[in-house]
Amino acid sequence: MSSTEIRGNVEVSNVNRLASESHSKELRCGKDGSLFTADWFQSMAMEGRMFCAQAGVLTTPITWTATAANDQAKPAIFISVPDGTTIIPLEISLYMEAFGTDSLFECAAITGTGGVSAGGTAMSITNMRTDAPHTSLCTATSDLTGGTACTANVNEFWKSGVQKVATTATADDASMRNPDVFTWRYTDGMFAPVIKGAGQIMVTQGSQAGTGFGRIIFVEIPTAWLL
């Protein structure tokens, strides 16, 4: 019976690092033989393949177009992924600065194909590595005024909300729950959807004249690398 043996260099206090890439190096391990490995997503950030798309800047929030209903034609954030590109979202956050009239609040994240952006405001997609060695090929829009919702393989992989919510500054009922931030992270459920271009991901919300900020952090790679 054949066997495979894996060996590594013991590097704990002193780590040997190569001066350049494209060279062979033994795996790094501890004195007990345990391997030291970087998380794949963190390695993507180090490679310059992790990006952030954000709606709203500093103290200037977005006034969301969708009112009352969680309208998929008027998403808060819409990212279009072109053919040949694949993205994997890691975190989605929606911070509500104001909910408007006290009412039901809902938000969701949806992937699929066939969606089209219309209206709204173009969003900057920034690299999570400060020297930005790669530029995103995706396009991102916030606060759409009337796009087309995804039509095929629609997957609402995250939904959150509150049965009754109020803006804290104007609330007159102490029993109301007043959350501010609604967040999805891939680590919460140990899964992340894969948006293979051409495809879309959108974050929707339903509030009565709500304002706030939104953000999606994602890894972007050429589809050929993965699929």
Secondary structure, 3 states (H helix, E strand, C coil): CCCCCCCEEECCCCCCCCCCCCCCCCEEECCCCCECCCCHHHHHHHHCCEEEEEECECCECEECCCECCCCCCCCCEEEEECCCEEEEEEEEEEEEEECECCEEEEEEEEEEECCECCCCEEECEEECCCCCCCCCCCEEEECCCCCECCCEEEEEEEEEEEEEECCHHHCCCCCCECCCEEEEEHHHHCCCCCEECCEEEEEEEEEECCEEEEEEEEEEEEHHHHC
